[in-house]
Amino acid sequence: MLCTIALFFLLSFEKTQAQITITGQIKNAPDSTEVLIYYFDDLIRSQVIVIGNSLLDESGVFNYNFDLKQKVFGHIKIGEQFEDLYLCPGDEMIINSEYNNFNDKLEFTSKYKAEQEYLHLENIVYFIDKIKPAKTFKTADLYKKNVEAVEIENLKAFNQYLNRFKDPYFITFKRNEIKYKYIHYRSLIAAANKFNKIIPDSYFNFIDSVNLNHVEMINSSYYMSAVSAYLYVKYGRFVLRGKDWKVMTQAEKRLVMESSYETRKNKLTSPVRDLMLSEFVKYSLQDVKSDTAFVNKILKDYYKECANKDFSKYIKDLNTKISKQNGSIIANYEFYDIYGTKQNLHSLKGKYIYIDFWASWCYPCKVYLKDYPNLKAKYAERNDIVYLFINVMDDKNNWSDYVLNNPNYGINWFADEATTKKLKDYFNLDAIPRYMIIDKNLKIIDVDAEIPKNVILP
């Protein structure tokens, strides 16, 4: 089944009201470089809250002053450069760097300087990239040791900053986030066909440390992943019985999905329950979307059970929007190829188009790329199918480096910031990987299609 990792996360519950100032200078930036400071409201709606948006002046200087009601984990985007921020009411933050040597020259002045520097370290090291896929290990225990070694490295980096951190909330939140992050990754072995019939229950003892009502962590994507892992390990893997999703019958898939939904409904309490039910109907139901009677049954129950009416209204509006998009002509979005040449979507008219929205930093995106050889072999005799890889929310240089140094499975285009915003706004592109199928006349067949391993092309 598709396990979608939400791109954006983290909104604190600590609420105050004060001004925050963010200023800085980025030397040698290109003309008309845009500065964008923002955060996201929650993990389900992922609505962008913009708190600063302007161009650098001639000296590369930017200056923002705004009200902030609560501590939030946000982001700053300066042209192609990106950094996570810890935004706190009352802070006076200064961010200085050089555009073409952004990471090495980045300097912070802040009441929470150590917190900012640690977030920067997390971005640079990106610890989870050091976790090797489960299938590369001979035993489940060897895989777990690999994950635990990366966790120890992550904790060591965190502890090096511990005496310098000023904010107790940040310390508690990030320590818990590290815990939940690696619970999630240890548990991935449960879905690996190579091992899932032979792993003893004792392997999963770590899963019991998940707090199913950890309200303070409710807007951490890693916490949501850990809760999902808990429910799957405790209940879901017994329903699957070691079967591969793609060879299951429709009745078997329905059984798995119904069990997953009912487990969330009956084993969790609000507000975690509302979050996990909403996450399920937004992302997981697509795995059985051809079974419209079953999907409608689950949605009817969800609207009755979800106590968070903001979430349930969002899901209802989203489903209405998707139903209207399927069957419509896709807009003629413009992208750039590896040579910097502008390309447009309508130039591919006359072919079926399987679109893969991805980013070079997205681990699940890169995992699913490995399924393309089998997909292309399956349709090898067809010359009317185009595999189009559209890179979104990424650094252009990182994208081109990845494309040039890895296997090429189709057409590779890059979406700049303006096009990415259009795609996100129209298609609710708030999580990747995401797939779409377009027919020969540019009509959308499926706005939220199956992953490469499971997709059936027209």
C-alpha positions in Angstrom: 0.0 0.0 0.0 1.1 3.6 -0.6 2.6 5.2 2.5 2.6 8.9 1.7 4.9 11.1 3.7 3.5 14.5 4.2 6.0 17.2 3.2 5.1 19.9 5.7 4.7 19.7 9.4 5.0 21.0 13.0 2.7 23.6 14.6 3.2 24.2 18.3 0.3 24.4 20.9 2.2 27.0 23.0 0.2 30.2 22.4 1.3 33.8 23.2 1.1 37.0 21.2 4.1 39.1 20.3 6.0 40.6 17.5 8.9 38.8 15.8 11.4 40.5 13.6 13.4 38.7 10.9 16.1 40.6 9.0 19.2 39.7 7.1 21.4 40.1 4.1 22.1 37.5 1.4 25.2 38.6 -0.6 25.7 38.1 -4.3 22.1 37.0 -4.9 20.6 37.2 -8.4 18.5 40.2 -9.2 14.8 40.0 -8.2 15.5 37.1 -5.7 12.3 36.4 -3.8 12.3 35.9 0.0 9.4 33.8 1.4 8.8 33.0 5.1 6.0 30.6 5.9 4.6 27.7 7.9 1.8 25.2 7.6 -1.3 25.1 9.7 -1.7 21.4 10.3 -0.8 18.0 8.7 -4.2 17.4 7.1 -5.0 20.7 5.4 -1.4 21.8 4.9 -2.5 25.4 4.3 0.4 27.8 3.7 0.5 30.7 6.2 2.8 33.3 4.6 4.4 35.7 7.1 6.8 37.4 4.8 7.1 37.7 1.0 9.2 40.3 -0.9 12.3 40.7 -3.1 15.7 41.3 -1.7 16.8 44.9 -2.1 19.8 46.0 -4.2 22.1 45.1 -1.2 20.5 41.7 -0.7 18.8 42.9 2.5 15.3 41.8 3.7 13.3 42.9 6.7 10.1 41.6 8.2 8.1 42.4 11.4 4.9 40.6 12.2 2.6 39.3 14.9 3.0 35.6 15.9 0.5 33.9 18.1 2.5 30.7 18.8 5.8 29.0 18.4 6.0 27.4 15.0 8.4 25.4 12.9 8.5 27.3 9.7 10.7 27.8 6.6 12.5 30.5 4.7 13.0 30.2 0.9 15.5 32.7 -0.7 15.4 32.1 -4.4 16.6 28.4 -4.8 17.9 28.3 -1.2 15.9 26.8 1.7 16.2 26.6 5.4 14.0 25.5 8.3 13.3 28.0 11.0 12.1 28.0 14.7 9.8 31.0 14.9 9.1 32.3 18.4 7.1 35.4 19.5 9.4 38.1 20.8 12.5 36.9 18.9 14.7 39.2 16.8 16.3 37.0 14.2 19.1 37.9 11.8 20.0 35.6 8.9 23.1 36.3 6.9 24.7 34.3 4.1 26.1 34.3 0.6 23.7 33.1 -2.1 26.0 30.7 -4.0 27.6 29.3 -0.8 24.5 29.4 1.3 24.9 26.5 3.7 28.6 27.1 4.5 28.2 30.8 5.1 24.9 30.7 6.9 24.9 32.6 10.2 22.1 33.2 12.7 21.6 35.8 15.4 18.6 34.9 17.6 17.5 34.3 21.2 17.3 30.7 20.0 20.6 30.5 18.0 21.4 27.0 19.0 17.9 25.8 18.0 18.4 27.4 14.6 21.8 25.9 14.1 20.5 22.4 15.0 17.7 22.7 12.4 20.4 23.6 9.9 22.5 20.6 10.9 19.5 18.3 10.4 19.0 19.7 6.9 22.6 19.3 6.0 23.2 15.8 7.4 19.7 14.4 6.7 20.2 11.4 8.9 17.5 9.2 7.4 19.3 9.1 4.1 21.8 6.8 5.9 19.2 4.2 6.5 19.6 1.4 4.0 16.5 -0.4 2.6 15.3 -3.4 4.5 15.6 -5.7 1.5 19.4 -5.2 1.4 19.8 -7.0 4.8 19.8 -10.8 5.4 17.9 -10.6 8.6 15.4 -8.2 10.3 17.8 -7.7 13.2 20.6 -6.5 11.0 18.2 -3.9 9.5 17.1 -2.8 13.0 20.8 -2.4 13.9 21.3 -0.1 10.9 18.4 2.0 11.9 19.5 2.2 15.5 23.0 3.2 14.5 21.6 6.1 12.6 19.3 7.0 15.5 22.4 7.1 17.8 24.2 9.4 15.4 21.1 11.7 15.3 20.8 11.7 19.1 24.5 12.4 19.5 24.2 15.5 17.2 21.2 16.6 19.2 22.9 16.2 22.6 25.9 18.2 21.4 23.5 21.2 21.4 21.6 20.3 24.5 23.3 22.6 26.9 23.0 25.5 24.5 19.3 25.2 23.7 17.2 27.9 25.4 13.7 26.7 24.8 12.3 23.8 26.9 9.5 23.2 24.4 12.0 22.8 21.5 14.1 20.3 23.5 11.1 18.2 24.4 9.6 18.3 20.9 12.7 17.4 19.0 13.7 14.7 21.4 10.3 13.1 21.0 10.5 13.6 17.2 13.8 11.7 17.0 12.2 8.9 19.0 9.2 8.7 16.7 11.2 9.1 13.6 13.2 5.9 14.2 10.2 3.9 15.5 8.7 4.5 12.1 11.8 3.4 10.3 12.4 0.3 12.4 8.8 -0.7 11.8 9.1 -0.6 8.0 10.4 -4.1 8.1 6.9 -5.3 8.9 5.8 -4.6 5.3 8.9 -6.1 3.7 7.8 -9.3 1.9 11.2 -10.8 2.5 10.7 -10.9 6.2 7.1 -10.4 7.3 6.2 -14.1 7.6 9.2 -14.9 9.9 9.8 -11.9 12.2 9.0 -12.8 15.8 6.7 -10.5 17.8 9.6 -9.7 20.2 11.3 -7.8 17.3 8.6 -5.2 17.6 8.9 -4.5 21.4 10.0 -1.0 20.6 6.6 -0.1 19.2 5.0 -0.1 22.6 6.7 3.1 23.5 4.4 5.0 21.1 2.1 7.2 23.1 -1.3 7.0 21.3 -2.5 10.2 22.9 0.6 12.4 22.7 -1.2 15.6 22.0 1.9 17.8 22.1 3.3 15.9 19.1 0.1 15.9 17.0 1.5 18.1 14.3 4.7 16.2 13.8 4.7 14.0 10.7 7.0 11.6 12.3 4.6 11.1 15.2 1.8 10.4 12.7 4.0 7.9 11.0 4.9 6.2 14.3 1.2 5.9 15.3 0.5 4.4 11.8 3.4 2.0 12.4 2.0 1.0 15.8 -1.5 0.3 14.4 0.0 -1.7 11.5 2.4 -3.7 13.6 -0.2 -4.5 16.3 -3.1 -5.2 13.9 -2.5 -4.7 10.2 0.2 -7.2 9.5 -1.9 -10.0 10.8 -4.6 -9.1 8.3 -2.1 -8.9 5.4 -0.8 -12.4 6.3 2.3 -11.8 4.2 0.5 -11.2 1.0 1.7 -8.7 -1.6 -0.9 -5.9 -2.0 -0.7 -5.9 -5.8 -1.8 -9.6 -6.1 -4.7 -9.3 -3.5 -8.2 -9.7 -4.7 -10.6 -6.7 -4.3 -12.3 -8.5 -1.4 -8.9 -9.0 0.4 -8.0 -5.3 -0.1 -11.3 -4.3 1.3 -10.7 -6.4 4.4 -7.3 -4.8 4.9 -8.6 -1.2 4.5 -11.7 -1.8 6.7 -9.5 -3.2 9.4 -7.1 -0.3 9.2 -9.9 2.2 9.4 -11.8 0.5 12.2 -8.5 0.2 14.2 -8.0 3.9 14.0 -11.6 4.6 15.0 -11.6 2.2 17.9 -8.1 2.3 19.3 -7.4 6.0 19.3 -8.9 9.0 21.1 -9.3 12.5 19.9 -7.6 14.6 18.8 -5.1 11.9 17.6 -8.1 9.9 16.4 -9.4 12.8 14.2 -5.9 13.3 12.8 -5.4 9.6 11.9 -8.9 9.1 10.5 -8.5 12.2 8.3 -5.0 11.0 7.2 -6.5 7.6 6.3 -9.4 9.0 4.1 -7.1 11.5 2.5 -4.2 9.2 1.5 -5.0 5.5 2.0 -8.5 5.2 0.5 -7.0 5.8 -3.0 -5.6 2.3 -2.8 -9.1 0.9 -3.3 -10.7 3.9 -5.0 -12.1 1.8 -7.8 -14.4 0.1 -5.2 -16.6 3.2 -5.1 -19.3 1.6 -2.9 -16.7 0.7 -0.2 -15.0 4.2 -0.5 -18.4 5.9 -0.1 -19.2 3.7 2.9 -16.0 4.7 4.7 -16.4 8.4 3.9 -20.0 8.3 5.2 -18.8 6.9 8.5 -15.8 9.3 8.6 -18.0 12.4 8.3 -20.1 11.0 11.2 -17.1 10.0 13.4 -14.6 12.9 12.9 -15.0 15.4 15.7 -12.7 17.9 14.0 -15.1 19.6 11.7 -12.4 21.7 10.0 -10.7 18.4 8.9 -14.0 16.8 7.7 -15.0 19.9 5.8 -11.6 20.0 4.2 -11.9 16.3 3.1 -15.4 16.8 1.7 -14.3 19.9 -0.3 -11.2 18.0 -1.5 -13.1 15.0 -2.8 -15.5 17.4 -4.5 -12.6 19.1 -6.2 -11.0 15.9 -7.3 -14.2 14.5 -8.8 -14.5 17.7 -10.9 -10.8 17.6 -12.0 -11.1 14.0 -13.3 -12.3 14.4 -16.9 -11.2 18.0 -17.3 -8.4 19.2 -19.6 -5.2 19.8 -17.8 -3.8 23.3 -18.0 -0.7 24.0 -20.2 1.8 24.3 -17.4 5.4 25.2 -18.3 8.5 23.5 -17.0 12.3 23.5 -17.7 14.3 20.5 -19.1 17.8 19.6 -18.1 19.2 22.1 -20.6 17.2 25.0 -19.2 14.8 25.0 -22.2 11.1 25.8 -21.5 8.8 22.9 -22.1 5.0 22.8 -21.9 2.6 20.0 -21.0 0.4 20.3 -24.1 3.4 19.4 -26.3 2.8 15.8 -25.3 -0.7 15.7 -26.7 -1.4 12.4 -28.6 0.2 10.3 -25.9 -1.0 8.8 -22.6 1.0 10.6 -19.9 1.9 9.0 -16.5 3.1 11.9 -14.4 5.4 11.4 -11.3 5.7 14.5 -9.0 8.8 14.0 -7.0 11.8 15.8 -5.4 15.5 14.8 -5.0 15.3 15.0 -1.2 12.1 12.8 -0.9 13.1 9.3 0.2 9.8 7.6 -0.8 10.0 9.2 -4.2 13.4 7.7 -4.8 12.3 4.3 -3.5 9.4 4.2 -6.0 11.6 5.2 -8.9 13.1 1.7 -8.7 9.8 0.2 -9.8 9.9 1.9 -13.3 12.0 -0.8 -15.1 9.2 -3.3 -14.4 6.5 -0.9 -15.3 8.1 0.0 -18.6 8.7 -3.7 -19.3 5.0 -4.4 -18.8 4.1 -1.8 -21.5 7.2 -2.3 -23.6 5.2 -2.8 -26.8 3.3 0.4 -26.4 4.7 3.5 -28.1 1.8 5.8 -27.0 2.8 6.1 -23.3 5.1 8.9 -21.9 6.6 8.7 -18.4 7.0 12.3 -17.2 8.9 13.1 -14.1 8.1 16.6 -12.8 10.4 17.8 -10.0 8.6 20.1 -7.5 9.7 21.9 -4.3 13.3 21.3 -4.9 16.6 23.0 -5.6 17.3 23.1 -9.3 21.0 22.1 -9.0 20.1 19.2 -6.7 17.5 18.1 -9.3 19.9 18.3 -12.2 22.7 16.5 -10.3 20.3 13.6 -9.5 19.0 13.3 -13.0 22.4 13.3 -14.5 23.8 10.7 -12.1 21.0 8.2 -11.9 19.0 6.0 -14.3 16.7 7.8 -16.6 13.2 6.3 -16.9 11.5 9.0 -19.0 11.2 12.8 -19.6 12.5 14.9 -16.7 11.2 18.4 -16.2 11.7 20.9 -13.4 8.8 23.1 -11.9 10.0 26.5 -10.8 8.5 28.2 -7.8 5.6 29.9 -9.7 4.6 26.6 -11.5 4.9 24.6 -8.3 2.6 27.1 -6.5 0.0 26.6 -9.3 0.2 22.8 -9.1 -0.1 22.9 -5.3 -3.0 25.2 -5.3 -5.0 23.4 -8.0 -4.2 19.8 -7.3 -3.7 20.0 -3.5 -0.1 18.8 -4.1 0.8 18.8 -0.4 2.6 15.5 -0.3 4.8 13.6 -2.6 5.3 11.2 -4.4 2.1 11.9 -6.3 1.0 10.4 -9.6 -1.4 11.4 -12.4 -2.7 9.9 -15.6 -3.5 12.1 -18.6 -5.2 10.8 -21.8 -4.2 11.5 -25.5 -6.4 14.5 -25.6 -4.9 16.0 -22.4 -7.9 15.0 -20.3 -7.2 14.0 -16.7 -8.1 10.3 -16.3 -6.9 10.1 -12.7 -5.7 13.1 -10.7 -4.4 10.9 -7.9 -3.2 7.7 -9.6 -1.5 4.5 -8.2 2.2 4.2 -7.5 4.3 2.7 -10.4 4.3 -0.8 -8.9 0.5 -1.0 -8.8 -0.7 1.3 -11.6 -2.7 0.0 -14.6 -2.3 2.3 -17.6 -5.0 2.8 -20.2 
